[in-house]
Structures are given as C-alpha cells and as structure tokens.
C-alpha cells in the first residue's frame, strides 16, 4: 500500500518546520505520500493541504507541544496521530525530536506491512444543548461552563446532576468536566485530581464555588447535566476554543463523543510528565 502521511508543524516555529522538512524527505524516499499543513508548506515549499483534509490519511504527525496536538486532534478526529514533543511537559507527545525520523519511518514501514499501527485510544467529550439544538466540537481535555466571563464578578449558579441526581448547586466561576487526558490541564490548575491515563473515568470540578464540594470522579457513561442560571449570559466551551453562547437558564448535557483520538507509536511516560510540572 502507498502510505498517506500528514505532517503538522507548530505555527511560526522554525525548529518544527525544519523537522517537518526532514520528515518529508525521509518519508518520500520510502515511497510514502506526504503532505504538510498550509502554514508549513509555505515555509518549506512542500505540498500543503488544510489540516482538516488530513482526516483520511493513514497517519498524522504533530510537531510541537500538547496544544498543537489538541488542534490536530480536533481537525482529524480518529485518524492516528503521533506527537513529536517540542514543548515543556509533553503528556501527549511522546517522541523526542532527535528520535522522530526513526520512529516515524518505522511506523510507516509498519503501516506498509500490516495496514495498521498500534495506539492508545483517548476518549473525548461532547456538549449538547438540552433545550436547544446545538453541539460543540468534541473535547479531548474538558468541557467548561461559566458565566459571562471568568474571574471575579463573572460567576453564575450551576447545578450539576449525575444520572438525574443532584450532586451540587453553587455560585461558581465555572464547572469543568474533564477526561483523564484533561486532568493534567485546566482541571489541575483548579485543584482537581490527577487521573492516570489508563483510568476509565471523568472528573467534575467546580471553580471557586461559594458552597464547594470535592471534585467528583464518575463513570464515563454517566449522564451529566449542568444547568446554569443567575446570570444574563453564559458560555459552554470545548477545549478552550469552540464555544457556544448561552441564555440562562440553560441546561447542557455532557457525554462521551462517538469518536475517540488514537495516539500512535510510543506513549508518553505519565509520571515523567508530572515531574516536569511547575
């Protein structure tokens, strides 16, 4: 088979662009069909397509930090992704830049031989309106619900129900529902618990609640509903980027998304990543 590979380099990162150029040369010598994202293509003079057009490829290589991989995951869905780490921590990007050529070419050879690569499935979350017809793009890290703005004076009352039973209701800056992947992101900064990547769970964490409850760990199949009131406007946000403006009172359902994200190749060491946290 002709292996189709997409390469996405962190925008305006010269080191990432140089590595992308080296990968293109190496993979084309192996007979792979390679494209890069549009920004990278303009910088290194290679065939370029929108990242969203890489969804049908056999493998997508993300070069940068975890933020770059989150962006790639939003665009390509279940297509296998391999992360090359140019960031500080790298919970998602397991491959060091010096190892990238060998790891990627080995993966492409595996694809050529077997038509598949080993990987780890990461669950994603989806927020939908209960009383309105809308759905946010799936989130690999978290769904956030907050008032007209985050911070002092921008809060709202949020009731959280789990399988129809009320867990808490309080005036808060916001409420997070996160995956194990997202437990090390926004959730951690709000004193939510760390969740090992192999755990099958979701976490509900309040932000600066007036009547706080401890963060709650639930089964991923639990039915979670968040009802926001006590404010003229509010927002539901997926992974800090995709957002929906709400007109309270409004109820949001948070469930597992249909498609997960596949991390291909070597996996990051969770505990090593924790050591790098400030």
C-alpha positions in Angstrom: 0.0 0.0 0.0 1.0 3.6 -0.5 1.1 5.1 3.0 -0.5 8.5 3.2 1.0 10.7 5.9 0.2 14.3 7.0 2.6 16.5 8.9 1.5 19.5 11.0 4.3 21.7 12.5 3.7 24.3 15.2 3.0 27.6 13.6 5.9 30.0 13.4 8.3 27.5 15.0 11.4 27.3 12.8 12.6 24.1 14.6 9.3 22.4 13.9 9.4 23.4 10.3 12.9 22.1 9.8 12.0 18.8 11.3 8.9 18.7 9.1 11.1 19.2 6.0 13.4 16.4 7.1 10.5 14.0 7.7 9.1 14.8 4.2 12.4 14.0 2.6 12.8 10.7 4.6 9.3 9.5 4.0 9.2 10.3 0.3 12.4 8.3 -0.1 10.4 5.4 1.5 7.6 5.9 -1.1 5.1 7.5 1.2 2.6 10.0 0.0 3.3 13.1 2.2 1.5 16.4 2.7 2.0 19.2 5.2 -0.3 21.8 6.7 -0.7 25.1 4.8 1.5 27.3 7.0 4.3 24.7 7.0 4.0 24.3 3.2 4.5 28.0 2.6 7.6 27.9 4.9 9.4 24.9 3.4 8.0 24.7 -0.1 6.2 21.4 0.1 2.8 20.2 -1.0 0.2 21.6 1.5 -3.4 21.0 2.4 -5.7 22.2 5.3 -5.2 20.2 8.4 -8.9 19.2 8.2 -8.1 17.5 4.9 -5.7 15.1 6.6 -8.5 13.2 8.2 -8.4 10.4 5.6 -4.7 9.8 5.9 -3.1 6.7 7.5 -1.1 8.7 10.0 -0.7 12.4 11.0 2.5 13.6 12.7 2.1 16.6 15.1 5.3 18.5 15.8 5.1 20.9 18.7 3.5 21.0 22.2 0.4 19.4 23.5 -1.6 22.4 22.2 -0.5 21.6 18.7 -1.7 18.0 19.1 -5.0 19.2 20.6 -5.5 21.3 17.5 -4.7 18.4 15.2 -7.0 16.1 17.1 -9.9 18.5 16.6 -9.3 18.6 12.9 -8.6 14.9 12.0 -10.8 13.0 14.5 -10.0 9.3 14.8 -7.1 9.3 12.4 -3.9 8.0 14.2 -1.7 10.8 15.5 1.9 10.7 16.5 3.2 13.6 18.6 6.8 14.9 18.4 7.4 16.9 21.6 8.9 20.5 21.3 7.0 21.6 24.4 8.0 21.6 28.1 5.9 18.7 29.5 4.5 16.5 26.7 1.7 14.4 28.2 0.5 13.7 24.7 3.7 14.0 22.7 6.0 11.0 23.4 8.7 11.3 20.7 11.8 13.4 21.2 12.8 15.5 18.1 16.1 13.5 17.8 14.1 10.2 17.6 11.4 11.5 15.2 12.9 10.3 11.9 13.5 6.8 13.2 10.1 6.5 14.9 8.1 7.9 12.1 9.8 5.8 9.3 9.4 2.7 11.4 5.6 3.4 11.8 5.3 4.0 8.1 7.0 0.7 7.5 4.6 -1.0 9.9 1.7 0.6 8.0 3.1 -0.6 4.7 3.4 -4.1 6.0 0.3 -4.6 8.1 -2.1 -1.7 7.2 -2.4 -0.6 10.8 -0.4 0.8 13.8 -0.7 0.2 17.5 -2.1 3.1 19.5 -3.9 4.2 22.6 -7.5 5.3 22.5 -8.3 8.6 24.2 -11.9 9.4 25.0 -13.4 12.7 24.1 -16.4 14.7 25.4 -19.3 16.3 23.7 -21.5 19.1 25.0 -25.0 19.5 23.6 -27.9 21.7 24.4 -30.8 20.0 26.3 -33.4 22.7 25.4 -31.7 23.9 22.2 -30.4 22.1 19.1 -26.6 22.6 19.2 -23.5 20.5 19.7 -19.9 21.7 20.3 -16.9 20.1 18.7 -15.6 17.1 20.8 -13.1 17.9 23.5 -10.1 15.8 24.3 -9.4 17.7 27.6 -12.5 19.3 29.0 -15.9 20.9 28.7 -16.2 24.2 30.6 -19.4 26.0 31.6 -19.0 29.5 33.0 -20.9 32.8 33.3 -20.4 36.0 31.2 -16.7 36.0 31.9 -14.2 34.1 34.0 -12.9 35.6 37.2 -14.3 37.9 40.0 -17.8 39.2 39.2 -18.3 36.9 36.3 -19.8 33.9 38.0 -23.1 32.1 37.8 -25.2 29.5 39.6 -24.5 26.0 38.2 -26.4 22.8 39.2 -24.7 19.6 38.4 -26.7 16.3 38.1 -25.3 12.8 37.7 -27.7 10.3 36.3 -30.5 12.6 37.3 -29.4 13.0 40.9 -28.2 16.4 42.1 -24.5 16.4 43.1 -24.2 20.1 43.8 -25.5 23.6 43.1 -23.5 26.7 43.9 -22.4 30.1 42.7 -19.2 29.4 40.8 -16.7 30.9 38.4 -17.4 27.8 36.3 -17.6 24.0 36.2 -15.3 21.6 34.4 -16.0 18.1 33.1 -12.7 16.5 32.1 -11.3 13.3 30.7 -8.2 11.6 32.2 -6.2 13.3 29.5 -7.6 16.7 30.6 -7.0 16.0 34.3 -3.4 17.4 33.9 -4.7 20.6 32.2 -7.2 23.2 33.4 -8.6 20.7 35.9 -5.3 20.5 37.7 -5.0 24.3 37.9 -8.4 24.3 39.7 -7.2 21.7 42.3 -8.9 18.9 40.5 -7.4 15.3 40.9 -4.8 13.8 38.7 -6.3 10.8 36.8 -4.0 8.1 35.3 -4.4 7.8 31.5 -5.5 4.1 31.9 -8.4 5.0 34.2 -11.9 4.8 32.7 -13.4 7.9 34.4 -14.5 11.5 34.1 -14.0 14.3 36.6 -16.4 17.1 37.6 -14.6 20.1 39.2 -16.1 23.3 40.5 -14.2 26.6 40.1 -14.2 28.9 43.1 -17.5 27.7 44.4 -19.3 29.5 47.2 -20.5 26.2 48.6 -17.9 23.9 47.3 -17.9 20.1 47.0 -14.9 17.9 46.4 -14.2 17.1 42.8 -16.3 14.1 41.7 -15.0 11.1 39.7 -17.7 9.3 37.8 -18.1 6.5 35.2 -17.6 7.8 31.7 -21.1 6.5 30.8 -22.7 8.6 33.5 -25.3 11.1 32.3 -24.0 14.6 33.3 -26.2 17.7 33.1 -25.1 21.2 34.0 -27.9 23.8 34.5 -26.6 27.4 34.6 -28.7 30.3 36.0 -28.5 33.6 37.9 -26.8 35.5 35.1 -27.8 37.1 31.8 -25.4 35.2 29.7 -23.0 32.2 29.9 -20.8 30.0 27.8 -20.1 26.3 27.1 -16.6 25.8 25.8 -14.8 22.8 24.4 -11.1 22.6 24.9 -10.8 26.3 25.4 -11.6 27.1 21.7 -15.0 26.1 20.5 -17.7 27.9 22.3 -21.5 28.4 22.5 -23.1 31.4 24.0 -26.0 30.5 26.3 -29.0 32.4 27.5 -29.7 31.2 31.1 -31.4 29.4 32.4 -29.8 26.8 30.1 -29.0 23.1 30.6 -26.1 21.3 28.9 -25.6 17.6 28.6 -22.0 16.3 28.6 -21.4 12.8 27.2 -18.7 10.7 25.6 -18.2 11.6 21.9 -18.7 8.9 19.3 -15.1 9.1 18.1 -12.0 8.8 20.2 -8.5 10.0 19.4 -5.8 7.4 18.6 -2.3 8.2 19.8 0.1 6.1 17.6 3.6 4.9 18.4 5.5 5.2 21.7 3.4 6.6 24.6 4.5 9.4 26.9 5.5 8.5 30.5 2.8 9.9 32.7 4.9 10.2 35.8 7.8 11.7 34.0 5.4 14.3 32.7 4.3 15.0 36.3 7.9 15.6 37.3 8.1 18.5 34.7 5.1 20.3 36.1 5.9 23.6 37.9 
